[in-house]
Amino acid sequence: MQNFDTTWLLVVGGTLLQTMVSVVFSVGLGVPLAHVWYTYEVPGRRFWPAIATLFFIMPSKLAALAVQTWYGTTGLTGIIVSHVLLNMPFVFFVTSVAYRTVDRTLVLAARDLGASSWQCYRDTIMPFLVPAIASSVVVIGVLCFSSQSIPTFFGYAVYHATPDIKLAQAYCEHDTFHTLLYALTRLSVVIPISMSRSARSVVYGRLSGARSTRKKITFASWRSLVWCIYALIASSVAWGPLLALCWRGIDGSVIDFWRRIVVGNEDPVLGIAVHHVISNSFYLAATSSLIALGVGWLVCLLFSRLRSATFCRWLSLSAAVPFVLGGTGCGILFAWLADVVTLSSFVLAVACHTLLNYPYVYRVLRARYDLFERAWTLSAQSLGATSLQALRTVELPFIGTAARRALCTVFGLSLTEIGTESVLGGKLGMTMPMAIRLYRQHGVHEGVMGLSLITLLLTLLGAYGILSSDE
């Protein structure tokens, strides 16, 4: 019992420690970078914030491999650095979008009344940013506490594991007591974090007042020079590991691995041809993303049409359940379903990924629906349009951009999903994250690198889709 108590305390304490440190560094780097983006005129103003979404849909194993290649870190340091690599761009993206809601006239008025630059920022700009920062802290706090792949990659001690890892291990070992213990431990932390702040998205906030007149970066000003150096450092934290991975990782063996994929020979480690693994992952991600988009839109449609506050509250709560359960919890749920109902591996995988991803669709579309005026639909109907025609010509075009953004996001998330693999394993069929794990277990460097870079290329397509749907 004493050994059990020590193990549980080390797991929970280590997870809370890495979560808090990861969140602090992610926010500490991301928020000032968003301030630089808001204050100064920087080339690529549309491209870079959108491409930042690559980091929160890219494979976590790839991020860990890039960090190890660039920094050479292991253990708790490697876990924290990898989480910062994935989450700092997310904080930057959300905060930079929140800056669009800042009313510049308030800042000008405060300066005219004698307020200093810091007082203007604290009293007029920061109140617009607090909801976005709080929302970011909630999201990345839950993700860091529920992390699986990164602690498994870097961890070599008990306190490097997370409750999700121990939950999956206990379930696979048919240890009911520890399964319930770590499930309750996870929920007792994740639920309070999730409910500590409203989950209302700020991605589509309204523009407010006059827009900011951005300054040009000039090396004659020490302040501009300091912010420029900081932006370069923060950017190197994000892009340095990926560039190093591509530079050092692509060698002759990786190129030969790609050639074998084109030829279509069976891989001795996987037991099937690699191109079948790639096509299975792509079809799985595409199918589950489209279904998740439909389910998320139907939930939003019900929410906007129903007038019962209690039912709407339960509807929003149901969309939060998969997010709270995480990949391991959903994997356990579908493992039980697979034992009760006979389903093909593809159908089981699609259903599992849909359950995991439709809450993201719901949140993005719900944020867009909050800006939709019902008077527009009523005006179309008063001109003779039916309800279906008003929906097709007014409502759907309005949410079209958000729908494309949500579809590309969940496509990337589905493509890199690894949490359910620890429970369902072979029941889902072979996917790219599972193949990368097998290659790493067998020490096949060219397989790990070659398939990881292919996964990165596909997630880049998802990030480009988000970029092309930017308003």
BATI-331480 format. One line per 8 residues: their letters; for each residue z, y, x of C-alpha. Coordinates in steps of 0.25 Angstrom, whole numbers, plus 5000, padded with zeros to 4 digits. Layout:
BEGIN
a) Z:Y:X | ...
***
This chain:
BEGIN
mqnfdttw) 5000:5000:5000 | 5003:5009:5011 | 4989:5007:5018 | 4983:5009:5004 | 4990:5022:5002 | 4986:5027:5016 | 4972:5023:5013 | 4971:5031:5000
llvvggtl) 4978:5043:5006 | 4969:5043:5018 | 4956:5042:5009 | 4960:5053:4999 | 4966:5062:5010 | 4954:5061:5019 | 4944:5063:5007 | 4952:5075:5002
lqtmvsvv) 4952:5081:5017 | 4937:5079:5019 | 4934:5085:5005 | 4942:5097:5007 | 4937:5100:5021 | 4922:5097:5017 | 4923:5106:5005 | 4929:5118:5014
fsvglgvp) 4919:5117:5024 | 4907:5115:5014 | 4912:5128:5006 | 4915:5135:5019 | 4901:5134:5024 | 4893:5134:5011 | 4899:5147:5005 | 4897:5156:5017
lahvwyty) 4883:5150:5019 | 4880:5154:5004 | 4885:5168:5007 | 4875:5169:5018 | 4864:5165:5009 | 4869:5175:4999 | 4870:5187:5008 | 4859:5186:5018
evpgrrfw) 4844:5184:5016 | 4841:5170:5022 | 4827:5163:5022 | 4825:5151:5013 | 4834:5157:5002 | 4829:5147:4992 | 4827:5135:5001 | 4840:5133:5008
paiatlff) 4850:5134:4996 | 4841:5124:4989 | 4840:5114:5001 | 4855:5114:5002 | 4855:5105:4991 | 4849:5094:5000 | 4863:5093:5006 | 4870:5089:4993
impsklaa) 4860:5079:4989 | 4857:5073:5003 | 4863:5059:5007 | 4877:5060:5012 | 4875:5049:5022 | 4863:5057:5028 | 4873:5070:5028 | 4883:5061:5036
lavqtwyg) 4872:5056:5045 | 4867:5070:5048 | 4882:5075:5051 | 4884:5063:5060 | 4871:5066:5068 | 4874:5081:5069 | 4889:5082:5071 | 4892:5068:5075
ttgltgii) 4905:5068:5067 | 4912:5057:5061 | 4924:5054:5052 | 4930:5065:5043 | 4922:5076:5051 | 4909:5070:5048 | 4913:5068:5033 | 4917:5083:5032
vshvllnm) 4904:5088:5039 | 4895:5079:5031 | 4901:5084:5018 | 4900:5099:5023 | 4885:5096:5026 | 4883:5091:5012 | 4891:5101:5004 | 4890:5114:5012
pfvffvts) 4876:5116:5007 | 4880:5113:4993 | 4891:5124:4993 | 4881:5134:4999 | 4871:5130:4988 | 4880:5132:4977 | 4887:5145:4982 | 4873:5151:4986
vayrtvdr) 4869:5149:4972 | 4882:5155:4966 | 4879:5168:4975 | 4867:5170:4965 | 4877:5174:4954 | 4884:5185:4963 | 4882:5199:4957 | 4878:5207:4968
tlvlaard) 4882:5220:4961 | 4896:5216:4961 | 4896:5215:4976 | 4889:5229:4977 | 4899:5235:4968 | 4910:5229:4976 | 4905:5235:4989 | 4903:5249:4983
lgasswqc) 4917:5249:4979 | 4921:5246:4994 | 4923:5231:4994 | 4921:5224:5007 | 4911:5213:5009 | 4922:5202:5009 | 4928:5209:4996 | 4914:5209:4989
yrdtimpf) 4912:5194:4993 | 4926:5190:4988 | 4927:5198:4975 | 4912:5198:4970 | 4905:5187:4976 | 4915:5176:4978 | 4918:5175:4963 | 4904:5171:4960
lvpaiass) 4905:5160:4971 | 4918:5154:4967 | 4913:5145:4956 | 4902:5139:4965 | 4911:5137:4977 | 4921:5130:4968 | 4910:5121:4962 | 4905:5118:4976
vvvigvlc) 4919:5114:4980 | 4921:5105:4968 | 4908:5098:4971 | 4909:5095:4986 | 4923:5092:4984 | 4920:5081:4975 | 4908:5076:4984 | 4916:5076:4997
fssqsipt) 4928:5069:4990 | 4918:5058:4984 | 4910:5057:4997 | 4906:5043:5001 | 4895:5042:5011 | 4899:5052:5021 | 4914:5047:5023 | 4908:5033:5024
ffgyavyh) 4898:5038:5035 | 4909:5045:5043 | 4922:5039:5039 | 4929:5029:5048 | 4943:5031:5043 | 4950:5029:5029 | 4952:5044:5027 | 4937:5046:5028
atpdikla) 4934:5038:5015 | 4934:5044:5002 | 4939:5039:4988 | 4925:5036:4984 | 4923:5027:4997 | 4936:5019:4994 | 4932:5018:4979 | 4919:5012:4982
qaycehdt) 4925:5002:4993 | 4937:4998:4983 | 4927:4996:4972 | 4917:4987:4980 | 4930:4979:4985 | 4934:4977:4970 | 4947:4984:4973 | 4951:4990:4959
fhtllyal) 4964:4997:4963 | 4957:5005:4975 | 4945:5007:4966 | 4953:5014:4955 | 4962:5021:4966 | 4951:5028:4973 | 4943:5031:4960 | 4956:5038:4955
trlsvvip) 4958:5045:4968 | 4943:5050:4968 | 4944:5055:4953 | 4958:5061:4955 | 4951:5070:4966 | 4937:5072:4961 | 4940:5075:4946 | 4950:5087:4950
ismsrsar) 4940:5092:4960 | 4929:5092:4950 | 4937:5098:4939 | 4943:5109:4948 | 4931:5118:4945 | 4920:5119:4934 | 4908:5111:4938 | 4899:5122:4932
svvygrls) 4887:5123:4942 | 4884:5137:4948 | 4870:5133:4953 | 4863:5141:4942 | 4873:5153:4941 | 4867:5166:4935 | 4862:5177:4944 | 4872:5189:4942
garstrkk) 4869:5203:4945 | 4862:5209:4957 | 4857:5199:4967 | 4862:5200:4982 | 4854:5208:4992 | 4854:5199:5004 | 4855:5204:5018 | 4846:5200:5029
itfaswrs) 4852:5193:5041 | 4853:5202:5053 | 4859:5199:5067 | 4863:5213:5068 | 4875:5211:5058 | 4886:5202:5063 | 4889:5197:5049 | 4875:5192:5047
lvwciyal) 4875:5185:5060 | 4888:5178:5057 | 4883:5174:5043 | 4870:5169:5050 | 4877:5161:5060 | 4886:5155:5049 | 4873:5151:5041 | 4867:5144:5053
iassvawg) 4880:5136:5056 | 4881:5132:5041 | 4867:5128:5040 | 4868:5120:5053 | 4879:5112:5046 | 4870:5109:5035 | 4857:5107:5042 | 4861:5103:5056
pllalcwr) 4865:5088:5053 | 4852:5086:5045 | 4843:5091:5056 | 4851:5083:5066 | 4849:5071:5058 | 4834:5072:5057 | 4833:5076:5071 | 4841:5065:5077
gidgsvid) 4839:5054:5067 | 4824:5054:5066 | 4819:5045:5077 | 4809:5033:5079 | 4818:5023:5072 | 4819:5032:5059 | 4804:5034:5060 | 4801:5019:5061
fwrrivvg) 4811:5017:5049 | 4802:5027:5040 | 4790:5019:5044 | 4796:5006:5040 | 4799:5013:5026 | 4784:5016:5025 | 4780:5002:5028 | 4789:4997:5018
nedpvlgi) 4796:4985:5026 | 4809:4979:5021 | 4821:4985:5028 | 4830:4974:5034 | 4843:4982:5031 | 4840:4986:5017 | 4832:4973:5013 | 4821:4982:5006
avhhvisn) 4811:4992:5010 | 4816:5006:5013 | 4806:5012:5004 | 4811:5004:4992 | 4825:5010:4995 | 4819:5024:4996 | 4811:5023:4983 | 4823:5017:4976
sfylaats) 4832:5029:4980 | 4821:5038:4975 | 4818:5032:4962 | 4833:5031:4959 | 4836:5045:4963 | 4824:5050:4954 | 4827:5042:4942 | 4842:5044:4942
slialgvg) 4839:5059:4944 | 4830:5061:4933 | 4840:5053:4923 | 4851:5061:4929 | 4843:5074:4925 | 4841:5069:4911 | 4855:5065:4909 | 4861:5078:4915
wlvcllfs) 4851:5086:4906 | 4855:5079:4894 | 4870:5081:4897 | 4867:5096:4899 | 4859:5096:4886 | 4871:5090:4878 | 4880:5100:4884 | 4872:5112:4880
rlrsatfc) 4869:5107:4866 | 4883:5102:4862 | 4894:5112:4857 | 4906:5103:4858 | 4914:5108:4870 | 4922:5095:4871 | 4909:5087:4872 | 4903:5096:4882
rwlslsaa) 4915:5095:4891 | 4915:5080:4890 | 4900:5080:4893 | 4902:5089:4906 | 4913:5079:4910 | 4904:5067:4909 | 4895:5074:4918 | 4906:5075:4928
vpfvlggt) 4910:5061:4928 | 4900:5055:4937 | 4902:5066:4947 | 4917:5063:4947 | 4915:5048:4949 | 4905:5049:4960 | 4896:5039:4966 | 4907:5028:4968
gcgilfaw) 4912:5030:4954 | 4898:5029:4948 | 4895:5017:4956 | 4907:5010:4951 | 4903:5013:4937 | 4889:5008:4938 | 4894:4996:4946 | 4902:4992:4934
ladvvtls) 4890:4995:4925 | 4881:4986:4934 | 4891:4975:4932 | 4891:4977:4916 | 4876:4980:4914 | 4864:4974:4922 | 4856:4986:4928 | 4845:4986:4938
sfvlavac) 4849:4993:4951 | 4840:5005:4949 | 4845:5007:4935 | 4859:5006:4940 | 4857:5016:4951 | 4850:5026:4942 | 4861:5026:4932 | 4871:5028:4943
htllnypy) 4864:5039:4950 | 4861:5046:4936 | 4876:5046:4933 | 4880:5052:4946 | 4869:5063:4946 | 4868:5068:4932 | 4880:5076:4933 | 4873:5084:4944
vyrvlrar) 4862:5086:4934 | 4871:5090:4923 | 4878:5101:4931 | 4865:5107:4936 | 4859:5108:4923 | 4872:5112:4916 | 4872:5124:4925 | 4858:5128:4921
ydlferaw) 4861:5126:4907 | 4873:5135:4908 | 4862:5146:4910 | 4854:5142:4898 | 4854:5151:4886 | 4853:5144:4873 | 4847:5156:4867 | 4834:5153:4874
tlsaqslg) 4833:5139:4867 | 4836:5146:4854 | 4825:5157:4856 | 4815:5146:4859 | 4819:5139:4846 | 4818:5152:4838 | 4804:5153:4843 | 4800:5140:4837
atslqalr) 4804:5130:4848 | 4811:5117:4844 | 4823:5112:4852 | 4815:5103:4860 | 4805:5114:4864 | 4816:5124:4867 | 4822:5113:4876 | 4809:5110:4883
tvelpfig) 4804:5124:4885 | 4817:5132:4887 | 4829:5124:4891 | 4822:5113:4900 | 4814:5124:4909 | 4827:5132:4910 | 4835:5120:4917 | 4822:5114:4924
taarralc) 4826:5120:4937 | 4840:5115:4936 | 4835:5101:4932 | 4826:5100:4944 | 4838:5104:4953 | 4847:5094:4947 | 4836:5083:4948 | 4834:5085:4963
tvfglslt) 4849:5086:4965 | 4852:5072:4959 | 4840:5066:4965 | 4845:5069:4978 | 4859:5064:4974 | 4854:5051:4968 | 4846:5049:4981 | 4858:5050:4990
eigtesvl) 4868:5043:4981 | 4877:5034:4989 | 4891:5034:4981 | 4887:5023:4971 | 4881:5014:4982 | 4895:5011:4987 | 4898:5004:4974 | 4885:4999:4968
ggklgmtm) 4878:4996:4981 | 4866:4986:4979 | 4867:4988:4964 | 4859:5001:4965 | 4848:4996:4974 | 4845:5001:4988 | 4845:5016:4989 | 4843:5025:5001
pmairlyr) 4858:5029:5003 | 4861:5014:5002 | 4850:5010:5012 | 4856:5021:5022 | 4869:5015:5021 | 4864:5001:5024 | 4856:5007:5036 | 4869:5013:5041
qhgvhegv) 4877:5001:5040 | 4867:4993:5048 | 4865:5004:5058 | 4850:5007:5055 | 4849:5021:5060 | 4834:5023:5057 | 4837:5018:5042 | 4849:5027:5040
mglslitl) 4841:5039:5046 | 4827:5036:5040 | 4832:5034:5026 | 4842:5045:5027 | 4831:5055:5030 | 4822:5050:5019 | 4834:5052:5009 | 4836:5066:5015
lltllgay) 4821:5069:5012 | 4822:5064:4998 | 4834:5073:4996 | 4827:5084:5002 | 4816:5082:4991 | 4828:5084:4981 | 4833:5097:4988 | 4818:5102:4987
gilssde) 4818:5099:4972 | 4831:5108:4971 | 4824:5118:4980 | 4811:5119:4972 | 4819:5120:4959 | 4827:5132:4964 | 4826:5144:4955
***
